[in-house]
Amino acid sequence: MSARMGFVGVSTGGSSILTVFPRWAEVLGLPARTLVGHDVPLDAPPEVYRDLVSAIAADDDETGALVTTHKVAVHDACADLFDELDDLSQTFGEVSCISKRDGRLLGSAKDPLTARLALEEFLPSDHFATTGASALVLGSGGAGTALSQQLGVRGDRPGQVVCTALEQGPLDHARSVHERSGVPDGLVRYVRTAGPEDVTALVEALPAGSLVVNATGMGKDRPGSPVPDGVELPRDGYVWDFNYRGSLELLAQARAQQAERGLHVEDGWRYFVHGWSQAVAEVFAVPMPPETVDELGRVAASTRAP
């Protein structure tokens, strides 16, 4: 069987990367032209992740894999299966990229870099200093925790970062990541949202210009929006949905208010491009300077439905 790269997710068959990857492979001259999806249900037991990672490690034709929704679960269940975890993987407790070098299985965390690169493309570098705005990160899984950490260590920090989750466990994990990685004490507020009224109160309390992020998976992995219908988003705010495909309810809510509230609305397309380009760079040991990312972004955009 010819060389290929893996993709671990929930419903990989709908991802644009299946069309994009072969074109990227041609541009970059990669030895693999095929991407194979590994679909794993949400909240799968640890043995499912261990079996999958072991199979990837044993398959000489599978060069490595990108991990999406399951990155924290892969770390928790499989850390001992890796010969090496990079510093960010250990700090964040996640594996978002699986690669191989000289017979060794390596795990790395790319979400912090991906979040920073995507955020810097649309949010001015002095936005929080000039507006006094805050950030509300809905969802404290791997992607949400990476973004909240990056917001906490940037020079232009929000007045406050609010992290949410449905359960206490992800919030405790996010707090430990923040403490280990230099986020200032008191900057982040951790809120368990037991119902829609809790999210409503958080959104309505945001100052003008604030950043609202959907890192919950709602609107892609499962239908719905983390923000209840009828809630007014912060005037002149930035609304960022990490999703670019699916039912995308939050994007619809934000676009309906965009003109009246002066919103800047971003979907997850560029996050997708940065995430995959960084994983490809790691798996195939190829350089990924900004100009190459831009070229790959143009190639990917040519495949995107209008």
C-alpha positions as CSV (number, residue, x, y, z in Angstrom):
1,M,0.0,0.0,0.0
2,S,1.3,3.5,-0.8
3,A,2.2,6.1,1.8
4,R,-0.6,8.0,3.4
5,M,-1.3,10.4,6.3
6,G,-4.0,9.8,8.9
7,F,-6.8,12.0,10.2
8,V,-8.4,11.2,13.6
9,G,-11.7,12.9,14.1
10,V,-15.4,12.3,14.7
11,S,-16.8,12.5,11.2
12,T,-13.8,12.9,8.9
13,G,-15.7,12.2,5.7
14,G,-17.1,15.7,5.5
15,S,-13.8,17.5,5.9
16,S,-12.5,19.7,3.0
17,I,-9.0,18.3,3.7
18,L,-9.8,15.1,1.9
19,T,-10.0,17.2,-1.3
20,V,-7.3,19.7,-0.3
21,F,-4.6,17.3,0.9
22,P,-3.7,15.7,-2.5
23,R,-3.3,19.1,-4.0
24,W,-1.1,20.2,-1.1
25,A,0.9,17.1,-1.5
26,E,1.6,17.9,-5.1
27,V,2.6,21.5,-4.3
28,L,5.0,20.4,-1.5
29,G,6.2,17.2,-3.2
30,L,5.2,15.0,-0.4
31,P,5.7,11.2,-0.6
32,A,2.0,10.6,0.4
33,R,-0.9,11.7,-1.7
34,T,-3.7,10.0,0.3
35,L,-5.4,11.0,3.5
36,V,-7.2,8.3,5.5
37,G,-9.8,9.2,8.1
38,H,-10.1,7.4,11.5
39,D,-13.6,8.2,12.9
40,V,-13.9,7.8,16.6
41,P,-17.1,8.6,18.5
42,L,-17.1,11.3,21.2
43,D,-16.2,9.9,24.7
44,A,-14.8,6.7,23.3
45,P,-13.2,4.4,26.0
46,P,-9.4,4.6,26.4
47,E,-8.8,1.2,24.7
48,V,-10.2,2.6,21.5
49,Y,-7.5,5.3,21.4
50,R,-4.8,2.9,22.4
51,D,-5.7,0.5,19.7
52,L,-5.8,3.3,17.1
53,V,-2.4,4.8,18.1
54,S,-0.8,1.4,18.2
55,A,-2.1,0.6,14.7
56,I,-0.8,3.9,13.4
57,A,2.6,3.2,15.0
58,A,2.8,-0.3,13.5
59,D,1.7,0.7,10.0
60,D,4.9,1.6,8.0
61,D,2.7,3.2,5.3
62,E,1.0,5.6,7.6
63,T,3.4,8.5,8.0
64,G,1.6,10.1,10.9
65,A,-1.8,11.7,11.7
66,L,-3.5,14.9,12.7
67,V,-5.9,14.6,15.7
68,T,-8.8,16.9,16.0
69,T,-11.6,16.5,18.6
70,H,-9.8,13.7,20.5
71,K,-6.5,15.3,21.2
72,V,-6.8,15.4,25.0
73,A,-8.2,11.9,25.1
74,V,-5.3,10.6,23.0
75,H,-2.9,12.1,25.4
76,D,-4.7,10.8,28.5
77,A,-5.0,7.3,27.1
78,C,-1.8,6.9,25.1
79,A,1.0,9.1,26.5
80,D,3.0,6.0,27.4
81,L,2.8,4.7,23.8
82,F,4.9,7.7,22.5
83,D,8.7,7.7,22.5
84,E,8.6,11.4,22.9
85,L,6.0,14.2,23.6
86,D,7.0,17.7,22.9
87,D,7.0,20.5,25.5
88,L,3.6,21.9,24.5
89,S,2.1,18.4,24.4
90,Q,3.2,17.9,28.0
91,T,2.1,21.4,29.1
92,F,-1.3,21.2,27.5
93,G,-2.0,17.5,28.1
94,E,-2.9,16.9,24.4
95,V,-1.6,15.3,21.3
96,S,-2.8,17.0,18.1
97,C,-0.2,15.6,15.8
98,I,1.3,12.1,15.6
99,S,4.6,11.7,13.6
100,K,7.4,9.3,13.2
101,R,11.2,9.8,13.1
102,D,13.7,7.0,12.8
103,G,11.4,4.4,14.1
104,R,10.2,6.5,17.0
105,L,6.7,7.6,17.6
106,L,6.4,11.3,18.5
107,G,3.4,13.4,19.8
108,S,3.1,17.1,19.6
109,A,0.6,19.9,20.3
110,K,0.0,22.3,17.5
111,D,-3.2,24.1,18.8
112,P,-1.4,27.0,20.6
113,L,0.5,27.9,17.4
114,T,-2.5,27.4,15.2
115,A,-4.7,29.6,17.5
116,R,-2.2,32.4,17.6
117,L,-1.5,32.4,13.9
118,A,-5.3,32.4,13.0
119,L,-6.1,35.1,15.7
120,E,-3.4,37.4,14.5
121,E,-4.8,37.4,11.0
122,F,-8.0,39.2,12.0
123,L,-7.6,40.8,15.4
124,P,-5.5,44.0,15.6
125,S,-2.3,43.6,17.7
126,D,-3.5,46.4,20.1
127,H,-7.2,45.6,20.1
128,F,-7.5,44.9,23.8
129,A,-5.3,47.8,24.9
130,T,-7.2,50.3,22.9
131,T,-10.7,49.0,23.7
132,G,-10.5,47.5,27.2
133,A,-12.4,44.5,25.8
134,S,-12.6,41.0,27.2
135,A,-12.7,37.5,25.7
136,L,-15.3,34.8,26.2
137,V,-14.0,31.3,25.1
138,L,-17.0,29.0,25.0
139,G,-15.6,25.5,25.5
140,S,-12.5,24.3,27.3
141,G,-11.3,21.4,25.3
142,G,-8.0,21.3,23.6
143,A,-8.6,24.1,21.1
144,G,-10.4,26.4,23.6
145,T,-7.7,25.9,26.2
146,A,-5.0,26.7,23.6
147,L,-6.7,29.9,22.6
148,S,-7.3,31.1,26.2
149,Q,-3.7,30.4,27.0
150,Q,-2.5,32.3,24.0
151,L,-4.8,35.2,24.9
152,G,-3.2,35.1,28.4
153,V,0.4,35.3,27.4
154,R,0.2,37.8,24.5
155,G,1.4,41.3,25.1
156,D,-2.0,42.8,24.4
157,R,-4.1,40.9,26.8
158,P,-7.9,41.1,27.2
159,G,-9.2,42.8,30.4
160,Q,-10.5,39.4,31.4
161,V,-10.6,36.0,29.8
162,V,-13.7,33.9,30.6
163,C,-13.5,30.1,30.0
164,T,-16.6,27.9,30.1
165,A,-17.4,24.2,30.1
166,L,-20.4,22.0,30.9
167,E,-18.4,20.0,33.5
168,Q,-15.8,21.0,36.0
169,G,-13.1,18.7,34.7
170,P,-12.2,20.6,31.6
171,L,-12.0,23.9,33.6
172,D,-9.7,22.3,36.1
173,H,-7.5,21.1,33.2
174,A,-7.5,24.5,31.6
175,R,-6.6,26.2,34.9
176,S,-3.6,23.8,35.3
177,V,-2.4,24.6,31.8
178,H,-2.7,28.3,32.4
179,E,-0.8,28.0,35.7
180,R,2.0,26.0,34.1
181,S,2.4,28.3,31.1
182,G,2.7,31.8,32.6
183,V,-0.8,33.2,32.3
184,P,-1.1,35.9,35.0
185,D,-3.1,35.0,38.2
186,G,-6.6,36.5,38.2
187,L,-6.8,37.1,34.4
188,V,-8.9,34.1,33.7
189,R,-12.3,33.3,35.1
190,Y,-13.5,29.7,34.9
191,V,-17.3,29.2,34.7
192,R,-19.3,26.0,34.5
193,T,-22.3,26.7,32.4
194,A,-25.2,24.5,33.7
195,G,-27.8,26.0,31.3
196,P,-28.4,28.6,28.6
197,E,-29.1,31.3,31.1
198,D,-25.5,31.1,32.3
199,V,-24.1,31.7,28.8
200,T,-26.7,34.5,28.3
201,A,-25.4,36.3,31.5
202,L,-21.8,36.0,30.4
203,V,-22.4,37.4,26.9
204,E,-24.5,40.2,28.1
205,A,-21.8,41.2,30.7
206,L,-19.1,41.6,28.0
207,P,-17.8,45.1,27.2
208,A,-18.0,46.5,23.7
209,G,-15.4,45.1,21.3
210,S,-15.1,41.8,23.1
211,L,-14.1,38.5,21.5
212,V,-16.6,35.6,21.6
213,V,-15.3,32.2,20.5
214,N,-17.1,29.0,19.8
215,A,-14.7,26.2,20.8
216,T,-17.4,23.8,21.9
217,G,-17.8,21.7,18.7
218,M,-21.5,22.8,18.6
219,G,-22.5,23.5,15.0
220,K,-20.2,20.8,13.7
221,D,-19.8,17.7,15.8
222,R,-23.4,18.2,17.2
223,P,-26.1,20.7,16.2
224,G,-26.8,24.0,18.0
225,S,-25.0,27.1,19.2
226,P,-23.5,27.6,22.7
227,V,-25.2,31.1,22.6
228,P,-29.0,31.0,23.0
229,D,-31.1,32.6,20.3
230,G,-32.0,36.2,21.0
231,V,-28.9,37.1,22.9
232,E,-27.2,40.3,21.7
233,L,-23.5,39.9,21.0
234,P,-21.1,42.7,22.1
235,R,-21.3,45.8,20.0
236,D,-18.2,46.2,17.7
237,G,-17.2,42.7,18.9
238,Y,-15.4,39.9,17.2
239,V,-17.2,36.6,16.9
240,W,-15.0,33.6,16.0
241,D,-16.4,30.1,15.3
242,F,-13.7,27.5,15.1
243,N,-16.0,25.5,12.8
244,Y,-16.1,26.1,9.0
245,R,-18.5,23.2,8.1
246,G,-21.6,21.8,9.7
247,S,-24.8,23.5,10.8
248,L,-22.9,26.6,12.0
249,E,-25.6,28.1,14.1
250,L,-23.4,30.6,15.9
251,L,-22.2,32.0,12.6
252,A,-25.8,32.4,11.5
253,Q,-26.6,34.2,14.7
254,A,-23.6,36.5,14.4
255,R,-24.2,37.3,10.8
256,A,-27.8,38.2,11.5
257,Q,-26.6,40.8,14.0
258,Q,-23.4,41.8,12.1
259,A,-24.6,45.1,10.5
260,E,-26.7,46.3,13.5
261,R,-24.0,45.5,16.1
262,G,-20.9,46.3,14.0
263,L,-19.6,42.7,14.4
264,H,-16.5,41.2,12.8
265,V,-17.4,37.6,12.1
266,E,-14.8,34.9,11.4
267,D,-15.4,31.2,10.7
268,G,-12.8,28.5,11.2
269,W,-11.4,28.3,7.7
270,R,-8.0,29.9,8.3
271,Y,-7.8,28.0,11.6
272,F,-8.3,24.9,9.5
273,V,-5.5,25.9,7.0
274,H,-3.0,26.8,9.8
275,G,-3.8,23.6,11.7
276,W,-3.4,21.3,8.8
277,S,-0.3,23.1,7.4
278,Q,1.5,22.9,10.7
279,A,0.6,19.1,11.0
280,V,1.8,18.5,7.5
281,A,5.1,20.3,8.3
282,E,5.6,18.1,11.4
283,V,4.6,14.8,9.8
284,F,6.7,15.2,6.7
285,A,9.5,17.4,8.2
286,V,9.0,20.1,5.6
287,P,9.5,23.9,6.2
288,M,6.3,25.9,6.5
289,P,7.2,29.6,6.2
290,P,4.3,32.2,5.9
291,E,4.6,32.4,2.2
292,T,4.1,28.6,1.9
293,V,1.1,28.8,4.2
294,D,-0.4,31.5,2.0
295,E,0.1,29.4,-1.1
296,L,-1.5,26.4,0.5
297,G,-4.3,28.7,1.6
298,R,-4.9,29.7,-2.0
299,V,-4.9,26.1,-3.1
300,A,-7.4,25.2,-0.4
301,A,-9.7,28.1,-1.1
302,S,-9.9,27.0,-4.8
303,T,-11.7,23.8,-3.5
304,R,-14.1,25.6,-1.2
305,A,-17.7,25.9,-2.1
306,P,-18.9,29.5,-2.4
